[in-house]
């Protein structure tokens, strides 16, 4: 599952992040992969790629999916941003959760919205006075909350509902002053809490590009639908590559 060799009957995905037993989401991933195998008959060969290694796009070559896992601050902001950029531009299924959500928005702002100095307040890197990713007025560490999902969005389709309750472990989100700009350039904010704060983002037209501020890894009732959707997207890409190669 996390070995060095590939298996022909497995689909390889990149888990980008700085793996640590102290991060609960990381410790949950092996069980999630086992459940995917049992419930969906999807065998994902998952390789952890440390964020400094991910700064080289070549390290992400050949994977059928890129999962930018929680655990920020990452050792390399550049690596996290490169992971999101590679998935977005190459049409590779992407799932960004918690810190992955934050860095996916950072990448989009820099490379699509012409904000090269967009920064993350937790990293304190780069010039500029206003952070794109800023500290939340109320920390969500250890919290659970309701999210309203937009009709017709990918996440609503995956969950089969217009409202969900999810678990968090984060203290940073998109600064309100940037949301309209990102939306104007094509990012769809498809999930909001009851006060209207953004909790989910997705890219229409991409094979699968979904970012959640909540952590679906903490879901304990089987495989979270978001992760299941990502896994099926990786299967679709892998199948398409095999057909092209044949």
PyMOL commands that set and color helices and strands:
alter all, ss='L'
color gray80, all
select helices_A, chain A and resi 24-40+51-54+57-60+77-90+99-111+154-159+176-184+216-218+225-245
alter helices_A, ss='H'
color red, helices_A
select strands_A, chain A and resi 11-16+44-49+65-68+93-97+133-135+144-149+163-167+172-174+187-192+198-203+209-212
alter strands_A, ss='S'
color yellow, strands_A
deselect
rebuild
show_as cartoon
